[in-house]
Amino acid sequence: MTIDVFSDPICPWCFIGKKRLDEALAARPDIPVTVRWRAFQLNPDMPRAGMDRQAYLSAKFGGADRAGEVYGHIRRVGSQVGIDFQFERIPRTPSTLKAHRLIRYSHRPEVDTANALVPALFQAYFLDGKDIGTDEVLLDIAENVGMNRDAVADYLATDEDESEVQAEDVYARRLGIGGVPCFIIEGKYALSGAQEPEAFLPILDMALQEQSGVTAASTD
């Protein structure tokens, strides 16, 4: 079974959504699942160098007070799934174009580290306050999850997969995805937002039943 997750590494609800998806999959250990992380940029027009965090919050929320309200709620929800958000540690809001390229690279069969890389990116940004728009930080994260640092450095030094990442973002919006996370199960069932684990279960069960029916029919 395949689950495509449209997500952005600087989206706190995506971090929460991943935790909840993990809980749902743990409740269905007999369902073999391949998770594919797909690109969606919350800020597709963000300068490559990113933006000062306070300037970003002022532009997005109109000031620190409103941002505090929003992030206070997210912090409370995050604590329920074991995430201790450290928003105050974040000095810059980065462009996530390179992070998405790295995720795409990590899906290559010979690399196959996406399921370790994605949570590591969330942790680096939301818990450690790292600027995941910079090569050095991305290289450290990549190396820590078992990727070849030199190979990743060579990759990031190019513009390889950049147009593919941007095209995937455009594709998501054409599908009607206006926010993330968005989970698409078996290419046909969509769940939008950081849904509770229980929301996934009936869809996983239904998709498995359909998959089993197709398999049974093909062997008759």
C-alpha positions as protocol buffer text, in pm:
chain_id: "A"
residue {
  index: 1
  type: MET
  ca { x: 0 y: 0 z: 0 }
}
residue {
  index: 2
  type: THR
  ca { x: 127 y: 344 z: -89 }
}
residue {
  index: 3
  type: ILE
  ca { x: 67 y: 665 z: 105 }
}
residue {
  index: 4
  type: ASP
  ca { x: 173 y: 990 z: -59 }
}
residue {
  index: 5
  type: VAL
  ca { x: 224 y: 1266 z: 196 }
}
residue {
  index: 6
  type: PHE
  ca { x: 232 y: 1623 z: 72 }
}
residue {
  index: 7
  type: SER
  ca { x: 426 y: 1806 z: 339 }
}
residue {
  index: 8
  type: ASP
  ca { x: 673 y: 2085 z: 416 }
}
residue {
  index: 9
  type: PRO
  ca { x: 957 y: 2047 z: 669 }
}
residue {
  index: 10
  type: ILE
  ca { x: 873 y: 2387 z: 825 }
}
residue {
  index: 11
  type: CYS
  ca { x: 504 y: 2304 z: 875 }
}
residue {
  index: 12
  type: PRO
  ca { x: 437 y: 2220 z: 1241 }
}
residue {
  index: 13
  type: TRP
  ca { x: 110 y: 2047 z: 1155 }
}
residue {
  index: 14
  type: CYS
  ca { x: 305 y: 1821 z: 918 }
}
residue {
  index: 15
  type: PHE
  ca { x: 529 y: 1716 z: 1208 }
}
residue {
  index: 16
  type: ILE
  ca { x: 219 y: 1642 z: 1417 }
}
residue {
  index: 17
  type: GLY
  ca { x: 56 y: 1468 z: 1121 }
}
residue {
  index: 18
  type: LYS
  ca { x: 356 y: 1241 z: 1076 }
}
residue {
  index: 19
  type: LYS
  ca { x: 341 y: 1138 z: 1441 }
}
residue {
  index: 20
  type: ARG
  ca { x: -29 y: 1057 z: 1407 }
}
residue {
  index: 21
  type: LEU
  ca { x: 26 y: 864 z: 1085 }
}
residue {
  index: 22
  type: ASP
  ca { x: 295 y: 664 z: 1264 }
}
residue {
  index: 23
  type: GLU
  ca { x: 44 y: 582 z: 1541 }
}
residue {
  index: 24
  type: ALA
  ca { x: -213 y: 469 z: 1286 }
}
residue {
  index: 25
  type: LEU
  ca { x: 37 y: 247 z: 1106 }
}
residue {
  index: 26
  type: ALA
  ca { x: 150 y: 100 z: 1438 }
}
residue {
  index: 27
  type: ALA
  ca { x: -213 y: -1 z: 1497 }
}
residue {
  index: 28
  type: ARG
  ca { x: -212 y: -187 z: 1165 }
}
residue {
  index: 29
  type: PRO
  ca { x: 126 y: -366 z: 1174 }
}
residue {
  index: 30
  type: ASP
  ca { x: 14 y: -628 z: 922 }
}
residue {
  index: 31
  type: ILE
  ca { x: -42 y: -371 z: 646 }
}
residue {
  index: 32
  type: PRO
  ca { x: 276 y: -321 z: 441 }
}
residue {
  index: 33
  type: VAL
  ca { x: 301 y: 49 z: 363 }
}
residue {
  index: 34
  type: THR
  ca { x: 534 y: 257 z: 149 }
}
residue {
  index: 35
  type: VAL
  ca { x: 530 y: 626 z: 243 }
}
residue {
  index: 36
  type: ARG
  ca { x: 632 y: 871 z: -27 }
}
residue {
  index: 37
  type: TRP
  ca { x: 706 y: 1226 z: 83 }
}
residue {
  index: 38
  type: ARG
  ca { x: 589 y: 1478 z: -175 }
}
residue {
  index: 39
  type: ALA
  ca { x: 686 y: 1843 z: -205 }
}
residue {
  index: 40
  type: PHE
  ca { x: 463 y: 2131 z: -98 }
}
residue {
  index: 41
  type: GLN
  ca { x: 616 y: 2467 z: -11 }
}
residue {
  index: 42
  type: LEU
  ca { x: 427 y: 2680 z: 237 }
}
residue {
  index: 43
  type: ASN
  ca { x: 624 y: 2978 z: 106 }
}
residue {
  index: 44
  type: PRO
  ca { x: 709 y: 2907 z: -259 }
}
residue {
  index: 45
  type: ASP
  ca { x: 823 y: 3267 z: -309 }
}
residue {
  index: 46
  type: MET
  ca { x: 1057 y: 3269 z: -10 }
}
residue {
  index: 47
  type: PRO
  ca { x: 1402 y: 3409 z: -98 }
}
residue {
  index: 48
  type: ARG
  ca { x: 1667 y: 3138 z: -124 }
}
residue {
  index: 49
  type: ALA
  ca { x: 1844 y: 3282 z: 180 }
}
residue {
  index: 50
  type: GLY
  ca { x: 1529 y: 3268 z: 389 }
}
residue {
  index: 51
  type: MET
  ca { x: 1389 y: 3546 z: 604 }
}
residue {
  index: 52
  type: ASP
  ca { x: 1445 y: 3680 z: 954 }
}
residue {
  index: 53
  type: ARG
  ca { x: 1200 y: 3502 z: 1181 }
}
residue {
  index: 54
  type: GLN
  ca { x: 1050 y: 3812 z: 1341 }
}
residue {
  index: 55
  type: ALA
  ca { x: 1002 y: 3979 z: 1004 }
}
residue {
  index: 56
  type: TYR
  ca { x: 834 y: 3662 z: 879 }
}
residue {
  index: 57
  type: LEU
  ca { x: 599 y: 3642 z: 1178 }
}
residue {
  index: 58
  type: SER
  ca { x: 504 y: 4008 z: 1136 }
}
residue {
  index: 59
  type: ALA
  ca { x: 427 y: 3952 z: 769 }
}
residue {
  index: 60
  type: LYS
  ca { x: 236 y: 3628 z: 826 }
}
residue {
  index: 61
  type: PHE
  ca { x: 48 y: 3699 z: 1148 }
}
residue {
  index: 62
  type: GLY
  ca { x: 66 y: 4075 z: 1184 }
}
residue {
  index: 63
  type: GLY
  ca { x: 282 y: 4061 z: 1493 }
}
residue {
  index: 64
  type: ALA
  ca { x: 422 y: 3854 z: 1777 }
}
residue {
  index: 65
  type: ASP
  ca { x: 100 y: 3848 z: 1982 }
}
residue {
  index: 66
  type: ARG
  ca { x: -105 y: 3672 z: 1717 }
}
residue {
  index: 67
  type: ALA
  ca { x: 186 y: 3441 z: 1638 }
}
residue {
  index: 68
  type: GLY
  ca { x: 207 y: 3355 z: 2008 }
}
residue {
  index: 69
  type: GLU
  ca { x: -160 y: 3256 z: 2013 }
}
residue {
  index: 70
  type: VAL
  ca { x: -126 y: 3035 z: 1706 }
}
residue {
  index: 71
  type: TYR
  ca { x: 195 y: 2869 z: 1818 }
}
residue {
  index: 72
  type: GLY
  ca { x: 65 y: 2827 z: 2173 }
}
residue {
  index: 73
  type: HIS
  ca { x: -216 y: 2611 z: 2037 }
}
residue {
  index: 74
  type: ILE
  ca { x: 23 y: 2414 z: 1817 }
}
residue {
  index: 75
  type: ARG
  ca { x: 256 y: 2363 z: 2113 }
}
residue {
  index: 76
  type: ARG
  ca { x: -31 y: 2218 z: 2320 }
}
residue {
  index: 77
  type: VAL
  ca { x: -135 y: 1980 z: 2042 }
}
residue {
  index: 78
  type: GLY
  ca { x: 226 y: 1883 z: 1981 }
}
residue {
  index: 79
  type: SER
  ca { x: 277 y: 1790 z: 2345 }
}
residue {
  index: 80
  type: GLN
  ca { x: -2 y: 1533 z: 2308 }
}
residue {
  index: 81
  type: VAL
  ca { x: 205 y: 1341 z: 2051 }
}
residue {
  index: 82
  type: GLY
  ca { x: 541 y: 1386 z: 2221 }
}
residue {
  index: 83
  type: ILE
  ca { x: 667 y: 1695 z: 2037 }
}
residue {
  index: 84
  type: ASP
  ca { x: 817 y: 1972 z: 2249 }
}
residue {
  index: 85
  type: PHE
  ca { x: 809 y: 2255 z: 1996 }
}
residue {
  index: 86
  type: GLN
  ca { x: 1081 y: 2515 z: 2052 }
}
residue {
  index: 87
  type: PHE
  ca { x: 957 y: 2795 z: 1829 }
}
residue {
  index: 88
  type: GLU
  ca { x: 1163 y: 3055 z: 2015 }
}
residue {
  index: 89
  type: ARG
  ca { x: 1484 y: 2885 z: 1899 }
}
residue {
  index: 90
  type: ILE
  ca { x: 1410 y: 2944 z: 1530 }
}
residue {
  index: 91
  type: PRO
  ca { x: 1617 y: 3244 z: 1407 }
}
residue {
  index: 92
  type: ARG
  ca { x: 1517 y: 3231 z: 1040 }
}
residue {
  index: 93
  type: THR
  ca { x: 1235 y: 3097 z: 828 }
}
residue {
  index: 94
  type: PRO
  ca { x: 1414 y: 2916 z: 547 }
}
residue {
  index: 95
  type: SER
  ca { x: 1334 y: 2841 z: 189 }
}
residue {
  index: 96
  type: THR
  ca { x: 1258 y: 2469 z: 186 }
}
residue {
  index: 97
  type: LEU
  ca { x: 1347 y: 2414 z: -179 }
}
residue {
  index: 98
  type: LYS
  ca { x: 1679 y: 2246 z: -97 }
}
residue {
  index: 99
  type: ALA
  ca { x: 1525 y: 2041 z: 183 }
}
residue {
  index: 100
  type: HIS
  ca { x: 1262 y: 1912 z: -59 }
}
residue {
  index: 101
  type: ARG
  ca { x: 1534 y: 1830 z: -311 }
}
residue {
  index: 102
  type: LEU
  ca { x: 1716 y: 1635 z: -42 }
}
residue {
  index: 103
  type: ILE
  ca { x: 1399 y: 1444 z: 44 }
}
residue {
  index: 104
  type: ARG
  ca { x: 1354 y: 1360 z: -322 }
}
residue {
  index: 105
  type: TYR
  ca { x: 1715 y: 1242 z: -338 }
}
residue {
  index: 106
  type: SER
  ca { x: 1663 y: 1028 z: -27 }
}
residue {
  index: 107
  type: HIS
  ca { x: 1385 y: 838 z: -205 }
}
residue {
  index: 108
  type: ARG
  ca { x: 1628 y: 704 z: -465 }
}
residue {
  index: 109
  type: PRO
  ca { x: 1647 y: 324 z: -433 }
}
residue {
  index: 110
  type: GLU
  ca { x: 2021 y: 329 z: -377 }
}
residue {
  index: 111
  type: VAL
  ca { x: 1981 y: 586 z: -95 }
}
residue {
  index: 112
  type: ASP
  ca { x: 1644 y: 492 z: 63 }
}
residue {
  index: 113
  type: THR
  ca { x: 1661 y: 710 z: 375 }
}
residue {
  index: 114
  type: ALA
  ca { x: 1346 y: 923 z: 341 }
}
residue {
  index: 115
  type: ASN
  ca { x: 1172 y: 774 z: 643 }
}
residue {
  index: 116
  type: ALA
  ca { x: 1469 y: 872 z: 861 }
}
residue {
  index: 117
  type: LEU
  ca { x: 1542 y: 1202 z: 689 }
}
residue {
  index: 118
  type: VAL
  ca { x: 1197 y: 1359 z: 713 }
}
residue {
  index: 119
  type: PRO
  ca { x: 1163 y: 1335 z: 1094 }
}
residue {
  index: 120
  type: ALA
  ca { x: 1526 y: 1448 z: 1128 }
}
residue {
  index: 121
  type: LEU
  ca { x: 1443 y: 1764 z: 931 }
}
residue {
  index: 122
  type: PHE
  ca { x: 1142 y: 1831 z: 1153 }
}
residue {
  index: 123
  type: GLN
  ca { x: 1352 y: 1782 z: 1465 }
}
residue {
  index: 124
  type: ALA
  ca { x: 1636 y: 2001 z: 1342 }
}
residue {
  index: 125
  type: TYR
  ca { x: 1402 y: 2288 z: 1265 }
}
residue {
  index: 126
  type: PHE
  ca { x: 1138 y: 2271 z: 1537 }
}
residue {
  index: 127
  type: LEU
  ca { x: 1341 y: 2137 z: 1830 }
}
residue {
  index: 128
  type: ASP
  ca { x: 1696 y: 2251 z: 1760 }
}
residue {
  index: 129
  type: GLY
  ca { x: 1626 y: 2578 z: 1577 }
}
residue {
  index: 130
  type: LYS
  ca { x: 1855 y: 2488 z: 1285 }
}
residue {
  index: 131
  type: ASP
  ca { x: 1834 y: 2671 z: 952 }
}
residue {
  index: 132
  type: ILE
  ca { x: 1742 y: 2382 z: 722 }
}
residue {
  index: 133
  type: GLY
  ca { x: 1779 y: 2607 z: 420 }
}
residue {
  index: 134
  type: THR
  ca { x: 2158 y: 2594 z: 442 }
}
residue {
  index: 135
  type: ASP
  ca { x: 2382 y: 2331 z: 287 }
}
residue {
  index: 136
  type: GLU
  ca { x: 2587 y: 2278 z: 602 }
}
residue {
  index: 137
  type: VAL
  ca { x: 2284 y: 2198 z: 816 }
}
residue {
  index: 138
  type: LEU
  ca { x: 2135 y: 1972 z: 549 }
}
residue {
  index: 139
  type: LEU
  ca { x: 2467 y: 1790 z: 512 }
}
residue {
  index: 140
  type: ASP
  ca { x: 2487 y: 1730 z: 888 }
}
residue {
  index: 141
  type: ILE
  ca { x: 2132 y: 1595 z: 894 }
}
residue {
  index: 142
  type: ALA
  ca { x: 2192 y: 1377 z: 590 }
}
residue {
  index: 143
  type: GLU
  ca { x: 2509 y: 1231 z: 737 }
}
residue {
  index: 144
  type: ASN
  ca { x: 2336 y: 1163 z: 1070 }
}
residue {
  index: 145
  type: VAL
  ca { x: 2069 y: 949 z: 899 }
}
residue {
  index: 146
  type: GLY
  ca { x: 2327 y: 747 z: 710 }
}
residue {
  index: 147
  type: MET
  ca { x: 2354 y: 932 z: 380 }
}
residue {
  index: 148
  type: ASN
  ca { x: 2690 y: 981 z: 211 }
}
residue {
  index: 149
  type: ARG
  ca { x: 2794 y: 1337 z: 296 }
}
residue {
  index: 150
  type: ASP
  ca { x: 3016 y: 1385 z: -9 }
}
residue {
  index: 151
  type: ALA
  ca { x: 2750 y: 1253 z: -248 }
}
residue {
  index: 152
  type: VAL
  ca { x: 2488 y: 1478 z: -92 }
}
residue {
  index: 153
  type: ALA
  ca { x: 2723 y: 1778 z: -112 }
}
residue {
  index: 154
  type: ASP
  ca { x: 2777 y: 1713 z: -482 }
}
residue {
  index: 155
  type: TYR
  ca { x: 2402 y: 1684 z: -534 }
}
residue {
  index: 156
  type: LEU
  ca { x: 2314 y: 2002 z: -345 }
}
residue {
  index: 157
  type: ALA
  ca { x: 2579 y: 2196 z: -538 }
}
residue {
  index: 158
  type: THR
  ca { x: 2373 y: 2142 z: -854 }
}
residue {
  index: 159
  type: ASP
  ca { x: 2016 y: 2238 z: -938 }
}
residue {
  index: 160
  type: GLU
  ca { x: 1921 y: 1874 z: -993 }
}
residue {
  index: 161
  type: ASP
  ca { x: 1555 y: 1797 z: -910 }
}
residue {
  index: 162
  type: GLU
  ca { x: 1479 y: 2166 z: -852 }
}
residue {
  index: 163
  type: SER
  ca { x: 1232 y: 2188 z: -1139 }
}
residue {
  index: 164
  type: GLU
  ca { x: 1079 y: 1855 z: -1033 }
}
residue {
  index: 165
  type: VAL
  ca { x: 1021 y: 1983 z: -680 }
}
residue {
  index: 166
  type: GLN
  ca { x: 862 y: 2301 z: -810 }
}
residue {
  index: 167
  type: ALA
  ca { x: 647 y: 2103 z: -1053 }
}
residue {
  index: 168
  type: GLU
  ca { x: 530 y: 1874 z: -773 }
}
residue {
  index: 169
  type: ASP
  ca { x: 428 y: 2178 z: -569 }
}
residue {
  index: 170
  type: VAL
  ca { x: 229 y: 2312 z: -865 }
}
residue {
  index: 171
  type: TYR
  ca { x: 74 y: 1967 z: -918 }
}
residue {
  index: 172
  type: ALA
  ca { x: -41 y: 1957 z: -555 }
}
residue {
  index: 173
  type: ARG
  ca { x: -215 y: 2291 z: -587 }
}
residue {
  index: 174
  type: ARG
  ca { x: -383 y: 2179 z: -909 }
}
residue {
  index: 175
  type: LEU
  ca { x: -516 y: 1880 z: -718 }
}
residue {
  index: 176
  type: GLY
  ca { x: -681 y: 2130 z: -485 }
}
residue {
  index: 177
  type: ILE
  ca { x: -432 y: 2092 z: -200 }
}
residue {
  index: 178
  type: GLY
  ca { x: -419 y: 2432 z: -36 }
}
residue {
  index: 179
  type: GLY
  ca { x: -258 y: 2329 z: 290 }
}
residue {
  index: 180
  type: VAL
  ca { x: -57 y: 2049 z: 438 }
}
residue {
  index: 181
  type: PRO
  ca { x: -25 y: 1781 z: 550 }
}
residue {
  index: 182
  type: CYS
  ca { x: -234 y: 1598 z: 295 }
}
residue {
  index: 183
  type: PHE
  ca { x: -230 y: 1219 z: 286 }
}
residue {
  index: 184
  type: ILE
  ca { x: -332 y: 1033 z: -29 }
}
residue {
  index: 185
  type: ILE
  ca { x: -379 y: 661 z: 25 }
}
residue {
  index: 186
  type: GLU
  ca { x: -348 y: 430 z: -275 }
}
residue {
  index: 187
  type: GLY
  ca { x: -386 y: 728 z: -505 }
}
residue {
  index: 188
  type: LYS
  ca { x: -757 y: 764 z: -433 }
}
residue {
  index: 189
  type: TYR
  ca { x: -839 y: 840 z: -69 }
}
residue {
  index: 190
  type: ALA
  ca { x: -733 y: 1178 z: 67 }
}
residue {
  index: 191
  type: LEU
  ca { x: -708 y: 1296 z: 425 }
}
residue {
  index: 192
  type: SER
  ca { x: -629 y: 1663 z: 475 }
}
residue {
  index: 193
  type: GLY
  ca { x: -476 y: 1805 z: 790 }
}
residue {
  index: 194
  type: ALA
  ca { x: -309 y: 1652 z: 1094 }
}
residue {
  index: 195
  type: GLN
  ca { x: -584 y: 1397 z: 1145 }
}
residue {
  index: 196
  type: GLU
  ca { x: -614 y: 1185 z: 1458 }
}
residue {
  index: 197
  type: PRO
  ca { x: -478 y: 830 z: 1416 }
}
residue {
  index: 198
  type: GLU
  ca { x: -832 y: 692 z: 1427 }
}
residue {
  index: 199
  type: ALA
  ca { x: -920 y: 882 z: 1109 }
}
residue {
  index: 200
  type: PHE
  ca { x: -668 y: 678 z: 911 }
}
residue {
  index: 201
  type: LEU
  ca { x: -778 y: 334 z: 1026 }
}
residue {
  index: 202
  type: PRO
  ca { x: -1103 y: 285 z: 831 }
}
residue {
  index: 203
  type: ILE
  ca { x: -938 y: 413 z: 514 }
}
residue {
  index: 204
  type: LEU
  ca { x: -638 y: 185 z: 560 }
}
residue {
  index: 205
  type: ASP
  ca { x: -875 y: -108 z: 618 }
}
residue {
  index: 206
  type: MET
  ca { x: -1087 y: -23 z: 315 }
}
residue {
  index: 207
  type: ALA
  ca { x: -783 y: 18 z: 91 }
}
residue {
  index: 208
  type: LEU
  ca { x: -648 y: -316 z: 213 }
}
residue {
  index: 209
  type: GLN
  ca { x: -981 y: -487 z: 143 }
}
residue {
  index: 210
  type: GLU
  ca { x: -987 y: -347 z: -208 }
}
residue {
  index: 211
  type: GLN
  ca { x: -626 y: -448 z: -261 }
}
residue {
  index: 212
  type: SER
  ca { x: -699 y: -800 z: -136 }
}
residue {
  index: 213
  type: GLY
  ca { x: -1005 y: -823 z: -360 }
}
residue {
  index: 214
  type: VAL
  ca { x: -801 y: -729 z: -665 }
}
residue {
  index: 215
  type: THR
  ca { x: -534 y: -982 z: -571 }
}
residue {
  index: 216
  type: ALA
  ca { x: -791 y: -1257 z: -520 }
}
residue {
  index: 217
  type: ALA
  ca { x: -963 y: -1177 z: -850 }
}
residue {
  index: 218
  type: SER
  ca { x: -634 y: -1187 z: -1036 }
}
residue {
  index: 219
  type: THR
  ca { x: -562 y: -1539 z: -909 }
}
residue {
  index: 220
  type: ASP
  ca { x: -903 y: -1685 z: -998 }
}
